[in-house]
Amino acid sequence: MKVYEFNVKTKLPDKLRPLQAIAHNLWYGWTWEARELFRMIDYDLWEECGHNPVAVLSRLTDKDFNRLIADPVFMNYMDNVYERLNEYKMLPKWFDLAHAGKRAEGMSVAYFSAEYGIHESCKLYSGGLGVLSGDHCKSASDLGIPFMAVGLLYRNGYFHQYLNTDGWQQQSVPYNEFHRMPLKLVEDKNGEPLMVTVKIAQRNVSVKIWEMTVGVIQLYLLDTDIITNHI
């Protein structure tokens, strides 16, 4: 028996398409105006979704779309944030001004880390190493360095600690739903998921690759949660 997985995606009206671009670029992680944009949509929903813009958009209905489009303050604010994102991506940065021609020569930096703490909506970190790696990605983007980061994509985030009503420490382990994260599956020229094989010990492990945009740089995350790896 074959098991198929389906992910239903929300289709935004054309007038709200900028929200999609902003939600899928982790530039929002260090730009408060972008996060404020999603708080304006529905503050309670923003909190319920753990400050995750992609998750917020996935929960919107046609009624919400009509409400937002009819709100001139929101639409103007959205357009301003979208314009600022595009300016951030297009304007020359330090690297191109200080090292003109190096990018054309093919200079690039490859950065590897086991975890990346870029924003709380992407639970791919547990502590200091992830925060440091995330800051390096943000700085590389701000400076315009030809920078490519590589890491691992985890199904579970680091556990969250809290106190119950009796004062006892409890913990919960978040589950990463990839379709509710600012991720894009890397595909081959035929439109199929790009797969690579890595030999670990005495077995070959299949790996899918996901792409995450962080400002003007790309973060590639390796995913081994593939059914053939469990056979």
N, CA, C and O of each residue as an XYZ file, in Angstrom:
924
protein
N       0.834     -1.187      0.000
C       0.000      0.000      0.000
C       0.879      1.251      0.000
O       1.795      1.364      0.815
N       0.610      2.175     -0.895
C       1.358      3.410     -0.957
C       0.694      4.473     -0.087
O      -0.531      4.571     -0.011
N       1.542      5.264      0.567
C       1.056      6.363      1.394
C       1.508      7.661      0.748
O       2.695      7.853      0.481
N       0.561      8.543      0.499
C       0.871      9.820     -0.131
C       0.673     10.947      0.873
O      -0.238     10.913      1.701
N       1.545     11.943      0.781
C       1.444     13.110      1.653
C       1.035     14.314      0.821
O       1.624     14.591     -0.225
N       0.015     15.031      1.298
C      -0.462     16.215      0.593
C      -0.355     17.419      1.520
O      -0.726     17.353      2.692
N       0.153     18.508      0.982
C       0.208     19.760      1.717
C      -0.658     20.785      0.997
O      -0.413     21.115     -0.163
N      -1.671     21.284      1.695
C      -2.569     22.275      1.106
C      -2.025     23.660      1.421
O      -1.865     24.017      2.588
N      -1.739     24.445      0.377
C      -1.169     25.766      0.543
C      -2.224     26.836      0.304
O      -3.088     26.702     -0.563
N      -2.132     27.897      1.089
C      -3.034     29.019      0.924
C      -2.613     29.837     -0.288
O      -1.442     30.185     -0.434
N      -3.564     30.141     -1.150
C      -3.292     30.966     -2.322
C      -3.721     32.390     -2.030
O      -4.905     32.675     -1.847
N      -2.737     33.282     -1.989
C      -3.032     34.670     -1.673
C      -3.562     35.405     -2.892
O      -3.145     35.116     -4.014
N      -4.475     36.354     -2.693
C      -4.898     37.228     -3.800
C      -3.694     38.013     -4.309
O      -2.737     38.240     -3.568
N      -3.742     38.422     -5.558
C      -2.619     39.147     -6.163
C      -2.221     40.374     -5.354
O      -1.034     40.676     -5.234
N      -3.197     41.082     -4.799
C      -2.896     42.303     -4.054
C      -2.121     42.030     -2.762
O      -1.497     42.933     -2.205
N      -2.164     40.783     -2.290
C      -1.469     40.437     -1.051
C      -0.223     39.589     -1.300
O       0.384     39.084     -0.356
N       0.157     39.431     -2.560
C       1.327     38.607     -2.883
C       2.619     39.056     -2.196
O       3.451     38.207     -1.879
N       2.821     40.361     -1.950
C       4.039     40.762     -1.232
C       4.217     40.058      0.110
O       5.345     39.852      0.558
N       3.113     39.689      0.751
C       3.211     38.983      2.031
C       3.968     37.668      1.880
O       4.730     37.275      2.763
N       3.752     36.992      0.752
C       4.409     35.713      0.500
C       5.923     35.899      0.409
O       6.687     35.132      0.995
N       6.346     36.921     -0.327
C       7.780     37.175     -0.489
C       8.429     37.549      0.837
O       9.539     37.106      1.135
N       7.746     38.357      1.626
C       8.307     38.781      2.914
C       8.376     37.610      3.886
O       9.359     37.461      4.612
N       7.333     36.776      3.903
C       7.282     35.637      4.829
C       8.320     34.580      4.504
O       8.703     33.808      5.383
N       8.791     34.523      3.247
C       9.745     33.494      2.842
C      11.170     34.026      2.742
O      12.012     33.444      2.058
N      11.428     35.117      3.418
C      12.799     35.617      3.512
C      13.066     35.953      4.975
O      12.404     36.816      5.552
N      14.033     35.271      5.568
C      14.291     35.461      6.996
C      14.873     36.829      7.332
O      15.284     37.080      8.464
N      14.903     37.693      6.350
C      15.179     39.108      6.604
C      14.243     39.645      7.672
O      14.601     40.553      8.423
N      13.031     39.078      7.739
C      12.072     39.534      8.756
C      12.588     39.275     10.168
O      12.141     39.916     11.119
N      13.528     38.339     10.309
C      14.036     37.997     11.635
C      14.791     39.119     12.307
O      14.852     39.171     13.535
N      15.378     40.033     11.520
C      16.082     41.159     12.121
C      15.530     42.503     11.632
O      16.215     43.525     11.684
N      14.290     42.481     11.159
C      13.641     43.708     10.694
C      12.284     43.819     11.383
O      11.331     43.140     11.000
N      12.200     44.663     12.385
C      10.985     44.691     13.214
C       9.765     45.140     12.412
O       8.648     44.716     12.709
N       9.959     45.997     11.395
C       8.823     46.451     10.597
C       8.144     45.287      9.887
O       6.924     45.272      9.728
N       8.952     44.300      9.456
C       8.385     43.133      8.780
C       7.581     42.282      9.759
O       6.505     41.790      9.420
N       8.102     42.110     10.964
C       7.360     41.327     11.961
C       6.087     42.063     12.387
O       5.052     41.442     12.629
N       6.176     43.376     12.474
C       4.995     44.169     12.829
C       3.896     44.003     11.782
O       2.711     44.029     12.114
N       4.287     43.833     10.523
C       3.320     43.632      9.450
C       2.441     42.419      9.725
O       1.229     42.474      9.518
N       3.035     41.337     10.183
C       2.264     40.117     10.434
C       1.495     40.199     11.754
O       0.455     39.560     11.908
N       2.001     40.977     12.697
C       1.227     41.224     13.910
C      -0.039     41.994     13.582
O      -1.083     41.776     14.195
N       0.056     42.902     12.608
C      -1.103     43.710     12.210
C      -2.207     42.853     11.590
O      -3.381     43.217     11.659
N      -1.848     41.736     10.994
C      -2.858     40.864     10.379
C      -3.812     40.342     11.435
O      -5.031     40.433     11.288
N      -3.242     39.790     12.508
C      -4.056     39.255     13.603
C      -3.102     38.948     14.751
O      -2.370     37.959     14.710
N      -3.112     39.803     15.780
C      -2.139     39.656     16.868
C      -2.269     38.302     17.566
O      -1.264     37.646     17.839
N      -3.502     37.884     17.854
C      -3.697     36.608     18.539
C      -3.197     35.442     17.689
O      -2.597     34.505     18.216
N      -3.434     35.491     16.396
C      -2.964     34.444     15.494
C      -1.442     34.444     15.427
O      -0.817     33.384     15.385
N      -0.845     35.640     15.416
C       0.618     35.766     15.417
C       1.216     35.069     16.635
O       2.211     34.353     16.518
N       0.618     35.277     17.792
C       1.114     34.632     19.008
C       0.863     33.128     18.961
O       1.732     32.345     19.347
N      -0.293     32.723     18.500
C      -0.648     31.302     18.432
C       0.282     30.535     17.492
O       0.582     29.365     17.729
N       0.727     31.183     16.444
C       1.607     30.541     15.458
C       3.082     30.656     15.825
O       3.945     30.324     15.013
N       3.380     31.117     17.022
C       4.771     31.186     17.454
C       5.604     32.170     16.657
O       6.784     31.925     16.404
N       4.997     33.289     16.258
C       5.693     34.350     15.514
C       6.257     33.825     14.193
O       7.351     34.204     13.774
N       5.497     32.954     13.552
C       5.902     32.343     12.289
C       5.049     32.923     11.156
O       3.875     32.569     11.043
N       5.609     33.808     10.310
C       4.818     34.431      9.246
C       4.199     33.439      8.271
O       3.058     33.626      7.849
N       4.928     32.387      7.903
C       4.392     31.399      6.962
C       3.183     30.694      7.569
O       2.186     30.468      6.884
N       3.269     30.347      8.851
C       2.142     29.694      9.521
C       0.943     30.629      9.607
O      -0.199     30.192      9.464
N       1.198     31.918      9.842
C       0.100     32.889      9.890
C      -0.637     32.923      8.561
O      -1.866     32.864      8.531
N       0.105     33.020      7.460
C      -0.524     33.076      6.141
C      -1.319     31.816      5.844
O      -2.357     31.874      5.185
N      -0.833     30.671      6.330
C      -1.528     29.408      6.054
C      -2.866     29.305      6.756
O      -3.687     28.458      6.403
N      -3.100     30.160      7.753
C      -4.333     30.098      8.540
C      -5.364     31.129      8.085
O      -6.470     31.164      8.626
N      -5.031     31.957      7.115
C      -5.943     33.020      6.702
C      -7.046     32.482      5.795
O      -6.852     31.511      5.064
N      -8.198     33.131      5.857
C      -9.361     32.750      5.052
C      -9.689     33.865      4.057
O      -9.088     34.939      4.089
N     -10.639     33.595      3.185
C     -11.077     34.625      2.237
C     -11.612     35.860      2.964
O     -11.438     36.989      2.503
N     -12.252     35.634      4.084
C     -12.759     36.755      4.879
C     -11.606     37.631      5.352
O     -11.696     38.859      5.331
N     -10.517     36.985      5.780
C      -9.335     37.740      6.213
C      -8.737     38.522      5.045
O      -8.361     39.685      5.193
N      -8.654     37.876      3.892
C      -8.103     38.553      2.722
C      -8.893     39.815      2.387
O      -8.317     40.873      2.134
N     -10.192     39.692      2.389
C     -11.044     40.837      2.057
C     -10.879     41.957      3.090
O     -10.864     43.139      2.746
N     -10.758     41.564      4.352
C     -10.573     42.565      5.418
C      -9.262     43.325      5.231
O      -9.220     44.547      5.375
N      -8.202     42.604      4.913
C      -6.895     43.243      4.756
C      -6.851     44.144      3.529
O      -6.323     45.255      3.589
N      -7.400     43.674      2.426
C      -7.391     44.466      1.191
C      -8.192     45.754      1.357
O      -7.878     46.778      0.750
N      -9.229     45.686      2.184
C     -10.076     46.858      2.407
C      -9.484     47.842      3.417
O     -10.054     48.906      3.657
N      -8.349     47.488      4.004
C      -7.711     48.329      5.019
C      -6.569     49.117      4.376
O      -5.502     48.549      4.143
N      -6.759     50.408      4.082
C      -5.713     51.189      3.392
C      -4.441     51.344      4.211
O      -3.348     51.427      3.650
N      -4.575     51.385      5.543
C      -3.391     51.522      6.398
C      -2.517     50.273      6.273
O      -1.301     50.369      6.107
N      -3.150     49.107      6.355
C      -2.393     47.860      6.240
C      -1.752     47.730      4.862
O      -0.578     47.374      4.762
N      -2.496     48.010      3.813
C      -1.983     47.842      2.456
C      -0.798     48.782      2.195
O       0.176     48.397      1.549
N      -0.890     50.003      2.699
C       0.206     50.954      2.534
C       1.440     50.491      3.297
O       2.565     50.582      2.804
N       1.208     49.989      4.516
C       2.324     49.499      5.329
C       2.984     48.297      4.652
O       4.211     48.207      4.606
N       2.180     47.380      4.130
C       2.709     46.211      3.436
C       3.566     46.622      2.239
O       4.659     46.093      2.040
N       3.067     47.563      1.450
C       3.815     48.019      0.276
C       5.147     48.644      0.677
O       6.154     48.457     -0.006
N       5.153     49.387      1.784
C       6.397     50.011      2.252
C       7.412     48.968      2.698
O       8.599     49.086      2.395
N       6.952     47.948      3.416
C       7.866     46.888      3.869
C       8.404     46.111      2.670
O       9.587     45.774      2.623
N       7.537     45.832      1.711
C       7.951     45.100      0.510
C       8.979     45.911     -0.293
O       9.947     45.358     -0.814
N       8.758     47.210     -0.384
C       9.710     48.075     -1.079
C      11.055     48.089     -0.361
O      12.111     48.093     -0.994
N      11.000     48.098      0.958
C      12.249     48.100      1.722
C      13.009     46.789      1.528
O      14.236     46.800      1.431
N      12.298     45.658      1.470
C      12.949     44.373      1.213
C      13.626     44.378     -0.153
O      14.770     43.943     -0.285
N      12.928     44.866     -1.157
C      13.505     44.898     -2.507
C      14.718     45.822     -2.576
O      15.695     45.509     -3.256
N      14.663     46.953     -1.881
C      15.818     47.852     -1.835
C      16.994     47.166     -1.154
O      18.135     47.295     -1.596
N      16.713     46.438     -0.078
C      17.769     45.729      0.644
C      18.462     44.720     -0.273
O      19.683     44.566     -0.225
N      17.689     44.045     -1.095
C      18.239     43.022     -1.978
C      19.013     43.615     -3.153
O      19.962     43.002     -3.641
N      18.611     44.814     -3.617
C      19.164     45.353     -4.856
C      20.299     46.355     -4.652
O      21.195     46.446     -5.491
N      20.274     47.109     -3.549
C      21.286     48.148     -3.370
C      22.672     47.548     -3.139
O      22.788     46.517     -2.477
N      23.738     48.181     -3.678
C      25.111     47.686     -3.464
C      25.448     47.652     -1.980
O      25.022     48.509     -1.205
N      26.220     46.644     -1.607
C      26.622     46.485     -0.206
C      28.131     46.573     -0.081
O      28.835     46.756     -1.074
N      28.624     46.442      1.138
C      30.045     46.660      1.418
C      30.952     45.832      0.519
O      31.934     46.361     -0.002
N      30.657     44.554      0.322
C      31.577     43.691     -0.411
C      31.779     44.170     -1.839
O      32.913     44.226     -2.315
N      30.701     44.517     -2.527
C      30.824     44.950     -3.915
C      31.494     46.318     -4.035
O      32.131     46.608     -5.047
N      31.354     47.156     -3.013
C      31.995     48.458     -3.045
C      33.475     48.364     -2.710
O      34.297     49.069     -3.294
N      33.814     47.483     -1.760
C      35.205     47.372     -1.320
C      36.022     46.387     -2.147
O      37.248     46.488     -2.205
N      35.347     45.437     -2.786
C      36.070     44.406     -3.544
C      35.435     44.237     -4.915
O      35.020     43.140     -5.291
N      35.367     45.318     -5.644
C      34.752     45.304     -6.970
C      35.436     44.263     -7.857
O      36.662     44.214     -7.961
N      34.614     43.442     -8.487
C      35.141     42.440     -9.405
C      35.359     41.077     -8.799
O      35.435     40.093     -9.535
N      35.463     40.975     -7.485
C      35.718     39.676     -6.848
C      34.563     38.711     -7.083
O      34.784     37.520     -7.301
N      33.337     39.213     -7.040
C      32.186     38.339     -7.251
C      32.212     37.791     -8.688
O      31.928     36.617     -8.927
N      32.559     38.670     -9.629
C      32.621     38.235    -11.027
C      33.710     37.184    -11.239
O      33.609     36.354    -12.142
N      34.744     37.222    -10.409
C      35.829     36.245    -10.510
C      35.439     34.888     -9.928
O      36.199     33.923    -10.007
N      34.254     34.832     -9.349
C      33.771     33.562     -8.802
C      34.099     33.337     -7.336
O      33.961     32.221     -6.837
N      34.529     34.377     -6.642
C      34.825     34.225     -5.222
C      33.544     33.923     -4.449
O      32.518     34.569     -4.663
N      33.606     32.945     -3.555
C      32.451     32.623     -2.712
C      32.935     31.992     -1.423
O      34.027     31.426     -1.355
N      32.104     32.099     -0.406
C      32.409     31.554      0.916
C      31.413     30.452      1.231
O      30.203     30.665      1.155
N      31.918     29.269      1.587
C      31.054     28.161      2.018
C      31.130     28.059      3.532
O      32.220     28.017      4.103
N      29.974     28.019      4.181
C      29.906     28.033      5.648
C      29.103     26.816      6.104
O      27.988     26.595      5.632
N      29.661     26.036      7.009
C      29.006     24.817      7.461
C      28.773     24.883      8.972
O      29.657     25.265      9.740
N      27.567     24.503      9.372
C      27.253     24.447     10.799
C      26.158     23.403     11.029
O      25.343     23.143     10.144
N      26.145     22.816     12.207
C      25.135     21.805     12.532
C      23.806     22.432     12.912
O      22.784     21.746     12.933
N      23.801     23.732     13.216
C      22.547     24.380     13.601
C      22.607     25.865     13.286
O      23.677     26.471     13.236
N      21.406     26.442     13.072
C      21.301     27.862     12.728
C      20.167     28.492     13.523
O      19.006     28.106     13.388
N      20.517     29.458     14.346
C      19.514     30.193     15.118
C      19.289     31.560     14.504
O      19.889     32.545     14.932
N      18.416     31.624     13.489
C      18.177     32.880     12.781
C      16.934     33.576     13.309
O      16.918     34.798     13.457
N      15.892     32.801     13.592
C      14.671     33.364     14.167
C      13.910     32.248     14.861
O      14.027     31.082     14.485
N      13.140     32.600     15.859
C      12.426     31.602     16.648
C      11.420     30.798     15.845
O      11.016     29.717     16.273
N      11.004     31.305     14.685
C      10.045     30.575     13.857
C      10.677     29.371     13.168
O       9.965     28.500     12.668
N      12.004     29.313     13.136
C      12.725     28.184     12.524
C      13.566     27.531     13.596
O      14.681     27.968     13.879
N      13.028     26.484     14.191
C      13.658     25.858     15.346
C      14.713     24.840     14.890
O      14.494     23.629     14.901
N      15.852     25.385     14.493
C      16.944     24.566     13.992
C      18.197     24.771     14.845
O      19.317     24.643     14.351
N      18.005     25.083     16.097
C      19.141     25.402     16.965
C      18.807     25.023     18.406
O      17.642     24.840     18.761
N      19.853     24.909     19.231
C      19.634     24.612     20.641
C      20.318     25.616     21.558
O      19.937     25.752     22.720
N      21.323     26.321     21.048
C      22.015     27.249     21.933
C      23.003     28.136     21.211
O      22.743     28.636     20.117
N      24.163     28.321     21.862
C      25.143     29.300     21.409
C      25.657     29.092     20.005
O      25.793     30.056     19.252
N      25.953     27.837     19.626
C      26.471     27.577     18.284
C      25.477     28.035     17.228
O      25.864     28.665     16.244
N      24.198     27.722     17.424
C      23.186     28.110     16.456
C      23.028     29.617     16.360
O      22.887     30.161     15.264
N      23.051     30.295     17.505
C      22.920     31.758     17.505
C      24.109     32.391     16.789
O      23.941     33.336     16.018
N      25.319     31.869     17.044
C      26.516     32.387     16.382
C      26.432     32.179     14.868
O      26.733     33.089     14.096
N      26.020     30.975     14.447
C      25.906     30.683     13.016
C      24.855     31.569     12.361
O      25.052     32.065     11.251
N      23.741     31.763     13.052
C      22.700     32.635     12.526
C      23.180     34.067     12.371
O      22.878     34.718     11.371
N      23.929     34.567     13.358
C      24.456     35.927     13.277
C      25.446     36.072     12.130
O      25.500     37.116     11.479
N      26.228     35.025     11.881
C      27.163     35.074     10.753
C      26.407     35.190      9.433
O      26.818     35.930      8.539
N      25.300     34.455      9.315
C      24.485     34.540      8.096
C      23.902     35.936      7.922
O      23.926     36.486      6.821
N      23.380     36.510      8.994
C      22.797     37.850      8.913
C      23.856     38.877      8.527
O      23.615     39.745      7.688
N      25.035     38.770      9.150
C      26.103     39.724      8.853
C      26.580     39.578      7.415
O      26.835     40.576      6.740
N      26.702     38.335      6.939
C      27.130     38.101      5.558
C      26.134     38.710      4.585
O      26.520     39.245      3.546
N      24.849     38.627      4.924
C      23.825     39.224      4.077
C      23.923     40.743      4.093
O      23.885     41.375      3.037
N      24.048     41.336      5.270
C      24.139     42.794      5.375
C      25.364     43.336      4.638
O      25.316     44.420      4.057
N      26.460     42.577      4.665
C      27.701     43.012      4.027
C      27.751     42.665      2.545
O      28.613     43.157      1.817
N      26.824     41.814      2.096
C      26.802     41.428      0.693
C      27.888     40.448      0.307
O      28.267     40.385     -0.863
N      28.397     39.687      1.249
C      29.448     38.710      0.961
C      28.861     37.563      0.138
O      27.771     37.088      0.455
N      29.557     37.102     -0.914
C      29.069     35.927     -1.667
C      29.201     34.687     -0.795
O      30.250     34.045     -0.768
N      28.152     34.364     -0.101
C      28.180     33.460      1.052
C      27.106     32.404      0.877
O      25.959     32.727      0.564
N      27.468     31.145      1.076
C      26.509     30.047      0.996
C      26.651     29.194      2.252
O      27.737     28.705      2.562
N      25.544     29.022      2.971
C      25.577     28.255      4.217
C      24.946     26.883      4.009
O      24.005     26.729      3.231
N      25.480     25.891      4.718
C      24.983     24.515      4.627
C      24.790     23.976      6.036
O      25.646     24.154      6.904
N      23.658     23.316      6.255
C      23.390     22.745      7.578
C      22.459     21.555      7.478
O      22.294     20.967      6.409
N      21.851     21.205      8.601
C      20.968     20.048      8.694
C      19.550     20.513      9.002
O      19.340     21.480      9.734
N      18.583     19.802      8.428
C      17.173     20.116      8.668
C      16.596     19.070      9.617
O      16.577     17.879      9.306
N      16.130     19.524     10.768
C      15.660     18.619     11.814
C      14.134     18.594     11.868
O      13.478     19.622     11.693
N      13.581     17.411     12.111
C      12.131     17.286     12.278
C      11.677     17.813     13.632
O      10.532     18.240     13.779
N      12.560     17.787     14.616
C      12.203     18.263     15.950
C      13.151     19.367     16.373
O      14.362     19.276     16.173
N      12.584     20.415     16.963
C      13.402     21.482     17.498
C      13.838     21.155     18.917
O      13.415     20.152     19.493
N      14.683     22.007     19.471
C      15.155     21.811     20.844
C      13.981     21.980     21.806
O      13.101     22.812     21.586
N      13.976     21.181     22.872
C      12.796     21.174     23.748
C      12.585     22.517     24.437
O      13.528     23.254     24.727
N      11.317     22.803     24.684
C      10.895     24.039     25.327
C      10.494     23.733     26.758
O       9.680     22.840     26.995
N      11.053     24.461     27.713
C      10.761     24.237     29.134
C       9.725     25.244     29.643
O       9.724     26.410     29.247
N       8.852     24.772     30.520
C       7.851     25.652     31.106
C       7.414     25.060     32.442
O       7.733     23.913     32.752
N       6.683     25.845     33.228
C       6.169     25.394     34.521
C       4.680     25.152     34.412
O       3.953     25.956     33.827
N       4.218     24.028     34.983
C       2.778     23.772     34.972
C       2.121     24.512     36.144
O       2.793     25.224     36.889
N       0.831     24.340     36.298
C       0.096     25.083     37.331
C       0.525     24.713     38.743
O       0.284     25.471     39.683
N       1.168     23.535     38.906
C       1.655     23.116     40.222
C       3.095     23.541     40.465
O       3.665     23.249     41.516
N       3.682     24.231     39.490
C       5.052     24.703     39.667
C       6.118     23.708     39.261
O       7.303     23.940     39.500
N       5.718     22.602     38.648
C       6.690     21.601     38.215
C       7.188     21.919     36.812
O       6.437     22.337     35.931
N       8.490     21.701     36.646
C       9.070     21.955     35.324
C       8.621     20.886     34.336
O       8.707     19.687     34.605
N       8.142     21.348     33.189
C       7.724     20.447     32.119
C       8.507     20.787     30.861
O       9.174     21.819     30.789
N       8.419     19.919     29.883
C       9.077     20.215     28.622
C       8.250     19.682     27.460
O       7.543     18.683     27.586
N       8.353     20.364     26.336
C       7.693     19.923     25.121
C       8.696     20.019     23.981
O       9.544     20.911     23.957
N       8.591     19.095     23.042
C       9.517     19.061     21.909
C       8.763     19.501     20.658
O       7.868     18.786     20.206
N       9.097     20.653     20.089
C       8.370     21.143     18.902
C       8.645     20.268     17.681
O       9.750     19.754     17.506
N       7.632     20.109     16.851
C       7.743     19.344     15.609
C       7.774     20.325     14.452
O       6.874     21.151     14.301
N       8.803     20.230     13.643
C       8.959     21.143     12.520
C       8.156     20.654     11.315
O       8.473     19.625     10.719
N       7.125     21.400     10.971
C       6.368     21.122      9.756
C       7.001     21.946      8.638
O       6.854     23.167      8.598
N       7.693     21.280      7.745
C       8.486     21.991      6.749
C       7.649     22.909      5.870
O       8.123     23.964      5.449
N       6.389     22.513      5.585
C       5.551     23.352      4.724
C       5.064     24.598      5.444
O       4.470     25.479      4.822
N       5.308     24.684      6.753
C       4.958     25.886      7.512
C       6.214     26.664      7.910
O       6.195     27.449      8.859
N       7.290     26.439      7.182
C       8.536     27.152      7.408
C       8.953     27.805      6.084
O       8.529     27.359      5.017
N       9.777     28.852      6.144
C      10.197     29.535      4.909
C      11.226     28.698      4.138
O      12.380     29.098      3.985
N      10.786     27.536      3.660
C      11.654     26.588      2.985
C      11.166     26.334      1.568
O       9.971     26.414      1.285
N      12.093     26.030      0.695
C      11.774     25.635     -0.676
C      12.574     24.391     -1.012
O      13.794     24.372     -0.854
N      11.895     23.352     -1.475
C      12.569     22.115     -1.841
C      13.358     22.324     -3.133
O      12.810     22.790     -4.131
N      14.642     21.981     -3.110
C      15.472     22.124     -4.299
C      15.124     21.006     -5.279
O      15.079     19.834     -4.904
N      14.880     21.371     -6.521
C      14.471     20.399     -7.534
C      15.504     20.311     -8.651
O      16.281     21.240     -8.870
N      15.500     19.169     -9.359
C      16.389     18.998    -10.499
C      15.743     19.598    -11.746
O      14.675     20.203    -11.657
N      16.379     19.437    -12.905
C      15.883     20.057    -14.131
C      14.547     19.479    -14.592
O      13.868     20.072    -15.430
N      14.171     18.323    -14.045
C      12.894     17.704    -14.399
C      11.783     18.048    -13.416
O      10.663     17.553    -13.535
N      12.098     18.895    -12.448
C      11.098     19.290    -11.468
C      10.919     18.304    -10.335
O       9.968     18.408     -9.560
N      11.840     17.331    -10.231
C      11.788     16.350     -9.152
C      12.719     16.780     -8.024
O      13.692     17.492     -8.272
N      12.436     16.354     -6.769
C      13.322     16.704     -5.663
C      14.757     16.261     -5.947
O      15.004     15.104     -6.287
N      15.687     17.187     -5.805
C      17.098     16.868     -6.022
C      17.583     15.973     -4.881
O      17.444     16.322     -3.709
N      18.148     14.827     -5.229
C      18.591     13.864     -4.225
C      20.092     13.628     -4.385
O      20.606     13.540     -5.500
N      20.770     13.529     -3.271
C      22.178     13.130     -3.272
C      22.325     11.944     -2.324
O      21.475     11.715     -1.464
N      23.406     11.198     -2.489
C      23.644     10.025     -1.657
C      24.945     10.202     -0.893
O      25.975     10.548     -1.473
N      24.892      9.966      0.398
C      26.071     10.078      1.257
C      26.296      8.737      1.933
O      25.370      8.163      2.506
N      27.513      8.242      1.869
C      27.814      6.966      2.513
C      28.173      7.198      3.972
O      29.138      7.897      4.281
N      27.396      6.613      4.855
C      27.638      6.709      6.295
C      27.803      5.292      6.833
O      26.898      4.465      6.723
N      28.973      5.023      7.416
C      29.322      3.671      7.867
C      29.220      2.711      6.672
O      29.918      2.897      5.674
N      28.370      1.701      6.762
C      28.275      0.700      5.699
C      27.028      0.849      4.837
O      26.664     -0.078      4.114
N      26.377      1.992      4.905
C      25.141      2.151      4.133
C      25.121      3.489      3.405
O      25.777      4.449      3.808
N      24.352      3.522      2.326
C      24.149      4.759      1.584
C      22.894      5.451      2.094
O      21.836      4.831      2.203
N      23.014      6.717      2.401
C      21.903      7.496      2.952
C      21.467      8.528      1.913
O      22.277      9.310      1.417
N      20.181      8.515      1.596
C      19.629      9.487      0.650
C      19.363     10.811      1.371
O      18.949     10.837      2.530
N      19.611     11.898      0.657
C      19.478     13.228      1.250
C      18.717     14.142      0.293
O      19.065     14.259     -0.882
N      17.673     14.788      0.812
C      16.992     15.850      0.083
C      17.577     17.187      0.527
O      18.156     17.298      1.607
N      17.419     18.190     -0.316
C      18.006     19.498     -0.035
C      16.904     20.557     -0.049
O      16.118     20.646     -0.992
N      16.867     21.355      1.019
C      15.914     22.450      1.124
C      16.676     23.758      1.131
O      17.799     23.839      1.631
N      16.053     24.782      0.570
C      16.683     26.097      0.465
C      15.922     27.114      1.305
O      14.693     27.176      1.283
N      16.682     27.901      2.039
C      16.103     28.958      2.865
C      16.813     30.261      2.514
O      18.042     30.311      2.466
N      16.044     31.305      2.272
C      16.620     32.600      1.921
C      16.779     33.450      3.170
O      15.831     33.660      3.927
N      18.002     33.937      3.371
C      18.323     34.774      4.531
C      18.850     36.100      4.001
O      20.051     36.252      3.777
N      17.952     37.058      3.802
C      18.363     38.325      3.206
C      18.740     38.114      1.755
O      17.873     37.867      0.917
N      20.043     38.209      1.444
C      20.514     38.012      0.073
C      21.395     36.775     -0.056
O      22.030     36.573     -1.091
N      21.439     35.947      0.983
C      22.231     34.722      0.901
C      21.298     33.511      0.979
O      20.124     33.629      1.330
N      21.850     32.358      0.645
C      21.075     31.126      0.670
C      21.636     30.167      1.711
O      22.848     30.011      1.861
N      20.718     29.534      2.421
C      21.060     28.503      3.392
C      20.475     27.190      2.888
O      19.266     27.081      2.684
N      21.337     26.191      2.688
C      20.899     24.881      2.191
C      20.915     23.885      3.348
O      21.920     23.726      4.040
N      19.778     23.219      3.540
C      19.607     22.310      4.669
C      19.391     20.885      4.166
O      18.571     20.647      3.280
N      20.127     19.952      4.735
C      20.097     18.560      4.315
C      19.076     17.787      5.134
O      19.054     17.869      6.362
N      18.232     17.036      4.440
C      17.109     16.340      5.064
C      17.218     14.832      4.753
O      17.174     14.428      3.591
N      17.359     14.019      5.794
C      17.452     12.559      5.620
C      16.179     11.832      6.038
O      16.141     10.602      6.067
N      15.134     12.600      6.363
C      13.861     11.977      6.752
C      13.118     11.522      5.489
O      12.096     12.091      5.103
N      13.656     10.499      4.877
C      13.142      9.958      3.612
C      12.809      8.499      3.829
O      13.554      7.770      4.484
N      11.678      8.073      3.271
C      11.179      6.723      3.554
C      12.187      5.634      3.193
O      12.252      4.609      3.872
N      12.973      5.840      2.133
C      13.932      4.798      1.724
C      15.042      4.623      2.756
O      15.677      3.569      2.808
N      15.278      5.630      3.565
C      16.310      5.504      4.601
C      15.848      4.669      5.785
O      16.662      4.280      6.623
N      14.539      4.386      5.866
C      14.004      3.634      6.989
C      13.757      2.162      6.640
O      13.307      1.385      7.483
N      14.054      1.789      5.399
C      13.823      0.406      4.978
C      15.012     -0.450      5.374
O      15.022     -1.653      5.112
